[in-house]
Amino acid sequence: MRKKEAHILIVDDDEDILFSARVWLKKFFSQISCLSQPSKILKFLSENQIDAVVLDMNFRKGFENGQDGLYWMNEIKTIEPQLPIILMTAYGEVELAVEALKNGASDFILKPWNNEKLYASVNLAVDISRKNKKLSQWENIHQKTNQYKLETQSAKMKEVLERLQKVSPTDANVLLLGENGTGKYVMAESIHEQSERKNEPFVHIDLGSISENLFEAELFGYKKGAFTDAHQDYAGKIENAQNGTVFLDEIGNLPLQLQTKLLSLIQNKKLSRIGETKERQLDVRFIFATNENLKKAVGENRFRQDLYYRINTVEIQIPALRERTEDIDLLSQYFLDRYRQKYHKPDLKLDENLLTLLKKYPWPGNIRELDHCLERSVILSNQTYLQLLMPQPEEQESTIINLNIEEMEEVLIKKALKKHRGNISLAAEDLGLSRAALYRRMEKFGL
């Protein structure tokens, strides 16, 4: 029988009891620790991750009422309220057992114990502990994902939020369009939070950050032995979102061969891992996002037309920050409040002069750039005065005096790449080239 990965703490002033319990439980659990003095419990818990505690109820000679155990159980609960505690005693009073369970004990065991009963009790406590930890982790994630306030003074954004409110309760596929930094992730998360799937996983997959040769394995998973490094079965990111929402960011980066597989998945709601022939039933809601012109990508045969029509049941265009300057006040104050708290500078303020500076800047990086600007400003300011450190305007290109066509072409490509922060698709579109044509020219000029 394989040992369960769990750390059990046994507390008893009888060394023989500690030895017997440790030897027996060591057969089933990976780590067993023992303490003979209850006064060391709290320090031990602060230094170790414990899954369950087995605690004696009587430590003082002449006292057999179990109050020692109840006292130390309450002390443990003050710092680890979800930690399962099994109480042990040689004195089997029914009232004592009832009081122990009422006070939060997960079980009550009589000495001398039955080994099978002890194992079953501890094993159940470990399972309870794991469920509590998972629930706590989910609550933490849930709290983090609700950190944004979707407020706006912009007419354009009000239209966007109205559409989000209408589409969120449905299972319709949504395509979010907008420049980098406009808040597509936040919008996708908001859709999930307003849907009936809000208590299920929200899985964000950034296709722009995954190596192309890992796309299929990361998205769809694989069977053990499917390829050289497939040492065990692996559930892909999409499968891990079962019953929840999958947010596929930068969908324009998905290779053509995987676009076919994704189309089949969306249509049939069935998924096959690499190396498997069986199909797994899938129940997820898809949200997609891109800053690329997918219609143009369809025309250039870089994106499947049938997939395009599948993913944009509802299409929402998120305006750039320069198109919603009415919201700069709200957003700036939101970021300032966050970073004042994070960096312990509660007295920093945004006055009208600073807000005027913020509104005059075009914010090519949109809300993300504004966020970074406020964080940088708070970090480098003193405790009482906010020194606003605005992004530096792009350096002007030197005047072109050489009219050689090849050199001009190289300069234009460099300018387009700089303008679009290295985004090949947008730079190619601006230059009137296909991505392939731009790549060839970049290789030619060593860019």
C-alpha positions in Angstrom: 0.0 0.0 0.0 1.4 3.4 -1.1 1.8 5.9 1.8 -0.4 9.0 1.6 1.6 12.2 1.5 0.5 13.8 4.8 2.2 15.1 8.0 0.5 13.9 11.2 1.3 15.3 14.7 0.8 13.1 17.8 0.8 14.8 21.2 0.9 12.7 24.4 3.0 12.7 27.6 3.4 8.9 27.5 6.4 7.9 25.4 5.1 4.4 24.9 1.9 5.8 23.4 3.8 8.0 21.1 6.0 5.1 20.0 3.1 2.7 19.3 1.0 5.3 17.4 4.0 6.5 15.4 5.0 2.9 14.3 1.4 2.1 13.3 0.6 5.3 11.4 4.0 5.4 9.7 2.8 2.5 7.6 0.2 4.7 6.0 1.4 8.3 6.1 4.6 9.9 4.8 5.6 11.9 7.9 4.8 11.4 11.6 5.9 13.8 14.3 5.6 13.4 18.1 5.5 15.8 21.0 5.5 14.9 24.7 4.9 18.4 25.9 1.7 20.3 24.8 3.4 23.7 25.4 5.4 23.1 22.3 2.4 22.6 20.0 1.9 26.2 18.8 5.5 26.8 18.0 5.6 23.4 16.1 2.5 24.3 14.1 4.0 27.7 13.1 7.0 26.0 11.7 5.4 23.0 9.9 2.5 22.2 7.6 0.4 19.7 9.5 -2.6 17.8 8.0 -4.0 16.3 11.3 -3.3 16.3 15.0 -3.9 13.3 17.4 -4.1 14.9 20.9 -4.3 13.4 24.3 -6.8 14.9 26.7 -5.0 14.5 30.0 -1.5 15.8 30.7 -1.5 16.6 34.5 -1.2 13.8 37.0 -4.4 13.5 39.1 -6.5 15.3 36.5 -8.7 13.0 34.4 -11.5 15.3 33.3 -10.1 16.0 29.8 -9.9 19.7 30.3 -6.3 19.8 29.3 -7.1 18.4 25.8 -10.0 20.8 25.3 -7.8 23.7 26.3 -5.0 22.8 23.9 -7.6 22.0 21.1 -9.0 25.6 21.5 -5.4 27.0 21.4 -4.7 25.1 18.2 -8.0 26.3 16.7 -7.1 29.9 17.3 -4.2 29.7 14.8 -5.4 26.8 12.6 -9.2 26.8 12.7 -9.6 24.3 9.9 -7.0 21.8 11.2 -8.7 18.4 12.1 -8.0 17.3 15.7 -8.5 13.8 17.0 -8.8 13.6 20.8 -7.6 10.5 22.8 -8.3 9.5 26.4 -8.2 6.4 28.6 -11.3 7.5 30.4 -14.4 6.8 28.3 -17.0 9.3 29.5 -19.8 9.8 27.0 -20.2 13.4 28.2 -16.5 14.1 27.6 -16.8 12.7 24.0 -19.8 14.8 23.3 -18.2 18.0 24.7 -15.0 17.3 22.6 -17.0 17.0 19.4 -19.1 20.0 20.2 -15.9 22.0 20.6 -14.6 21.1 17.2 -12.8 17.8 17.5 -13.1 15.7 14.3 -13.1 12.4 16.3 -12.8 10.9 19.7 -10.7 7.7 20.4 -10.4 5.6 23.5 -7.1 4.1 24.8 -6.1 1.4 24.2 -7.2 2.0 20.6 -8.1 -0.4 17.8 -5.4 0.1 15.1 -7.9 0.0 12.3 -10.1 2.6 14.0 -7.1 4.8 14.6 -6.0 4.6 10.9 -9.6 5.2 9.7 -10.0 8.3 11.9 -6.6 9.8 10.9 -7.2 9.0 7.2 -10.6 10.7 7.3 -9.0 13.7 9.1 -6.4 14.0 6.4 -9.0 14.0 3.7 -11.0 16.7 5.5 -7.8 18.8 5.9 -7.1 18.6 2.1 -10.6 19.6 1.2 -10.4 22.6 3.6 -7.1 23.6 2.1 -8.5 23.4 -1.5 -11.5 25.4 -0.4 -9.2 28.0 1.2 -7.1 28.2 -2.0 -10.2 28.7 -4.1 -11.5 31.4 -1.9 -8.1 33.2 -2.1 -8.2 32.9 -5.9 -11.8 34.1 -5.9 -10.9 37.1 -3.8 -7.9 38.0 -6.1 -10.0 37.7 -9.2 -12.6 40.2 -7.9 -10.1 43.0 -7.4 -11.4 45.1 -10.2 -14.2 47.6 -10.2 -15.9 47.9 -13.5 -16.9 51.6 -13.3 -16.9 54.1 -16.1 -17.8 57.6 -17.1 -17.3 56.9 -20.8 -20.2 56.4 -23.1 -18.3 53.9 -25.2 -17.4 51.8 -22.1 -21.0 52.0 -20.8 -22.0 50.3 -24.1 -19.4 47.6 -23.6 -20.5 46.9 -20.0 -24.1 46.7 -21.1 -23.2 44.1 -23.6 -21.2 42.2 -21.1 -24.1 42.2 -18.7 -26.4 40.8 -21.4 -24.0 38.1 -22.6 -22.5 37.0 -19.3 -25.4 34.8 -18.1 -25.5 32.8 -21.3 -23.0 30.2 -22.6 -22.4 32.1 -25.9 -18.8 32.3 -27.2 -17.5 35.8 -26.8 -14.7 37.5 -28.9 -13.0 40.4 -27.1 -11.2 42.8 -29.4 -8.9 45.7 -28.5 -5.3 46.9 -28.3 -2.8 45.5 -25.8 -3.5 46.8 -22.3 -7.1 47.7 -22.7 -8.4 45.2 -20.1 -9.5 42.2 -22.1 -8.5 39.9 -19.3 -10.5 41.9 -16.8 -13.6 41.8 -19.1 -13.3 38.0 -19.6 -13.0 37.5 -15.8 -16.1 39.8 -15.3 -18.1 37.7 -17.8 -17.2 34.5 -15.9 -18.1 36.1 -12.5 -21.5 37.2 -13.8 -22.2 33.7 -15.2 -23.7 30.6 -13.7 -20.2 29.0 -13.9 -18.7 31.6 -11.4 -18.0 28.9 -8.8 -16.2 26.7 -11.3 -12.6 27.2 -12.7 -11.6 30.2 -14.7 -8.6 29.2 -16.8 -6.6 31.8 -18.6 -4.5 30.6 -21.5 -2.2 33.1 -23.1 -1.3 31.7 -26.5 1.2 34.5 -27.0 3.4 33.1 -24.2 3.3 29.4 -25.2 6.0 28.0 -27.5 4.4 26.9 -30.7 5.7 23.3 -30.4 4.0 23.1 -27.0 0.6 24.4 -28.0 -1.1 21.1 -28.5 0.3 19.4 -25.3 -0.5 22.4 -23.1 -4.0 22.9 -24.5 -5.3 19.4 -25.0 -3.0 17.3 -22.7 -1.4 13.9 -23.6 -1.3 10.2 -22.7 1.7 8.6 -21.1 4.2 7.5 -23.8 2.6 9.7 -26.5 6.1 11.2 -27.1 9.6 11.0 -25.6 9.1 13.2 -22.5 5.5 12.1 -21.8 6.3 10.1 -18.6 2.7 10.3 -17.2 -0.8 11.2 -18.3 -1.3 14.9 -18.4 -4.6 16.8 -18.5 -4.3 19.9 -20.6 -5.4 23.4 -19.6 -8.7 23.2 -21.4 -9.6 19.9 -19.7 -8.8 21.5 -16.3 -11.5 24.1 -16.8 -14.3 21.4 -16.8 -17.6 23.0 -16.0 -16.0 26.5 -15.9 -14.7 29.0 -18.4 -11.7 29.0 -20.7 -10.2 32.3 -21.7 -8.0 31.9 -24.8 -6.0 35.1 -25.1 -4.2 36.0 -28.3 -6.3 33.5 -30.3 -4.7 34.9 -33.6 -1.5 33.1 -32.6 -3.0 29.6 -32.8 -1.4 27.6 -35.6 -3.7 26.5 -38.5 -3.5 22.7 -37.7 -4.6 23.4 -34.1 -7.4 25.7 -35.3 -9.0 22.6 -36.8 -8.8 20.7 -33.6 -10.2 23.7 -31.6 -13.1 24.1 -34.1 -14.0 20.4 -33.6 -13.8 20.8 -29.8 -16.1 23.8 -29.8 -18.6 22.1 -32.1 -18.7 18.6 -30.5 -17.7 19.4 -26.9 -15.4 16.4 -27.0 -11.6 16.4 -26.4 -8.9 13.9 -27.2 -5.5 14.1 -25.5 -2.4 13.5 -27.7 -1.9 9.8 -28.1 -5.4 8.9 -27.1 -8.2 7.5 -29.3 -11.0 7.9 -26.8 -12.9 11.2 -26.6 -13.6 13.0 -23.3 -16.9 14.9 -22.9 -16.2 18.5 -22.1 -18.4 21.2 -20.7 -16.7 24.6 -20.8 -17.6 28.1 -21.9 -15.1 29.8 -24.3 -14.1 33.5 -24.3 -11.5 34.6 -26.9 -9.4 37.7 -27.2 -7.0 39.2 -29.7 -5.5 42.5 -30.8 -5.2 41.2 -34.4 -7.5 41.9 -37.3 -9.0 38.4 -37.7 -11.0 39.3 -40.8 -7.8 40.2 -42.5 -6.1 37.0 -41.2 -9.0 35.0 -42.7 -8.5 36.8 -46.0 -4.8 35.8 -45.9 -5.6 32.2 -45.0 -3.9 32.5 -41.7 -7.1 32.0 -39.7 -9.9 29.5 -40.5 -13.1 31.3 -41.6 -15.4 28.6 -40.0 -13.5 29.0 -36.7 -13.8 32.8 -36.9 -17.6 32.5 -37.1 -17.6 30.0 -34.3 -15.7 32.2 -31.8 -17.5 35.5 -32.4 -21.1 34.6 -31.5 -20.8 38.0 -29.6 -18.0 40.4 -30.6 -17.1 43.2 -28.2 -14.7 45.9 -29.1 -12.9 47.4 -26.1 -11.9 51.1 -26.7 -8.4 52.3 -26.2 -7.7 54.5 -23.1 -7.3 57.6 -25.4 -10.9 57.0 -26.6 -12.2 57.1 -23.0 -10.2 59.8 -21.3 -13.2 60.4 -19.0 -12.1 57.3 -17.1 -8.5 58.4 -16.4 -9.6 60.1 -13.1 -11.3 56.9 -11.9 -8.5 54.5 -13.1 -5.7 56.7 -11.7 -7.3 57.0 -8.3 -7.9 53.2 -8.3 -4.3 52.5 -9.0 -3.1 55.1 -6.6 -5.2 53.7 -3.8 -3.8 50.2 -4.5 -0.2 51.2 -4.4 -0.5 53.6 -1.5 -1.6 50.6 0.5 0.9 48.2 -1.0 3.9 50.6 -0.4 2.7 52.1 2.9 2.4 55.7 1.7 -1.2 56.7 2.7 -0.7 60.4 2.3 0.0 60.6 -1.4 -2.6 62.4 -3.5 -3.4 63.2 -7.1 -4.2 66.9 -7.5 -5.7 68.6 -10.5 -2.4 69.5 -12.1 -1.2 65.9 -12.0 -4.5 64.6 -13.5 -4.2 67.2 -16.3 -0.8 65.7 -17.1 -2.2 62.2 -17.1 -5.1 63.2 -19.5 -2.8 64.9 -22.0 -0.7 61.8 -22.5 -2.0 59.4 -25.3 -1.2 56.2 -23.4 -0.2 53.9 -26.3 0.1 51.0 -23.7 -3.4 51.8 -22.5 -4.6 50.9 -18.9 -1.5 48.6 -18.3 0.8 51.6 -19.0 -1.2 53.8 -16.7 -1.0 51.1 -14.0 2.8 50.9 -14.3 3.1 54.7 -14.4 1.2 55.1 -11.1 3.1 52.2 -9.4 6.5 53.6 -10.5 5.5 57.1 -9.3 4.4 55.8 -5.8 7.5 53.8 -5.4 9.9 56.7 -6.2 7.9 59.4 -4.3 8.5 60.4 -0.8 5.9 59.8 1.9 3.9 63.0 1.5 4.3 64.3 -2.1 3.4 62.3 -5.2 6.1 62.8 -7.9 4.4 61.8 -11.1 6.9 60.0 -13.4 5.3 60.2 -16.8 6.4 57.8 -19.6 9.0 59.4 -21.9 7.7 60.2 -25.4 9.2 58.1 -28.1 12.4 59.5 -29.5 12.0 61.2 -32.9 13.6 59.3 -35.7 16.5 61.2 -37.3 15.6 62.9 -40.6 16.1 60.6 -43.5 18.5 62.2 -46.0 19.5 58.9 -47.8 16.8 58.0 -50.4 18.1 54.5 -51.1 14.9 52.3 -51.3 16.4 49.3 -49.4 17.5 51.6 -46.5 14.1 53.4 -46.5 12.4 50.0 -46.3 14.5 48.9 -43.3 13.8 52.2 -41.5 10.0 51.8 -42.1 10.0 48.3 -40.8 11.9 49.3 -37.7 9.5 52.2 -37.1 6.5 49.9 -37.5 7.9 47.3 -35.1 8.7 50.0 -32.6 5.2 51.6 -32.9 3.5 48.3 -32.3 5.9 47.1 -29.6 7.2 44.1 -31.6 3.7 42.8 -32.5 4.3 41.3 -35.9 0.7 41.1 -37.0 0.0 44.8 -36.3 3.3 45.9 -37.8 2.6 43.9 -41.0 -0.9 45.3 -41.2 0.4 48.9 -40.9 3.0 48.2 -43.6 0.5 46.6 -45.9 2.4 43.3 -45.8 1.5 39.7 -44.9 3.2 38.3 -41.7 5.2 36.0 -43.9 6.4 38.9 -46.1 7.4 40.9 -43.0 9.3 37.9 -41.6 11.2 37.6 -44.8 12.2 41.3 -44.8 13.1 41.1 -41.1 15.4 38.2 -41.8 16.9 40.1 -44.8 17.8 43.1 -42.6 18.8 41.0 -39.6 16.0 42.4 -37.4 
